[in-house]
Amino acid sequence: MTDLTEIRRAKFEHAVRRDWSEREAVLERLSDGYMHNPIDTAWWGFNAALDSVVVDLPKPYQNHLDGDVFDADDVIEAIQTAGIKTK
């Protein structure tokens, strides 16, 4: 598994523990999914939703001190254009 998968899994399992009853929140893993079918289906949907989002980042500009640099406002705009909330 990639680091991204582990990050997603941690967020998913946190949400399941927070929002589902203990009886339903069976997080026993099976391969890359879960033994409990409703949890496995939710995991599939969670990943499908995240995979559907692609952020087209702006081109960086060259800074003689730091190399490639992105303008923060341009990056925020690109993220929001992809339908993702920013703070």
N, C-alpha and C positions, 0 to 999 in steps of 0.2 A: 504494500500500500504506500501511496505517496503521502507526504506531509499534508497536502491539501485534503486527502481523504480522511486523515486523522482529525484535522481541524473540523471538517464537516461532521464527522461522526460525533465528536465531542459536543458540538452545538445541537445536533439532532437529539442525542441521548439526554442532554440537559432539558430540552423542550419536552421530550416524552415524559421524563420524570416529573416535570413541573405540571404538565397539563393532563396527563392520563391517570386514571386510578391505578393503584398498585396491582390490582388483578389484571389489568390490561397491559401494563407496562412491563412486558416480558422482554428483556433485552439480551437474551441468550443469543450469541452470534452463531451464524452458520456460514462458512466460507466468507464471502464479502457482503452477506446480508444478515438476516435474523431468522431464528427458528419460527417465531410466532408470525403467522401470515399477515395479520393487519399491520404489525410493526414493519415487516419486510416491505409491504406495499407502500407504507408511508415513507420508508427510507428510499425506495425507488423514486417516488414522486418528489421527494425533497431534492434528490440529486438531479432529476430531470429538470426541475425548475431552475436550479442553480446553473446547470450546464447550458440552459437556453439563453443565458445572459452573457453577452460578449461586449467588452468595453473597447472601443476603437480609440486608443490613446493618441493624443496629438504628437506631432514630430518634436523631438527635443531640439533645443538649440545649443550651440557650442558656447561654453564659458571657459575662458583661458585658464581659470583657476580650478574649476571642478569638472571639466569635461562636459559630457552630455547633461543638460539640465532641462526639466520640464517646468512650465509656468503653472503654478498651483491653480489659478482660476481656470485655465484651459483643461486641466486634468479633472477638476470638479465638474465642469460643464460636460465633459465626455462621459463621466460616470453617471451623472443625472440624465443625460440623453439616452443612456442604456436602460433607464428606468430604475436605477438604484438610488436609495436615499443616501444622503451624506450628512455628516454632523460638522 
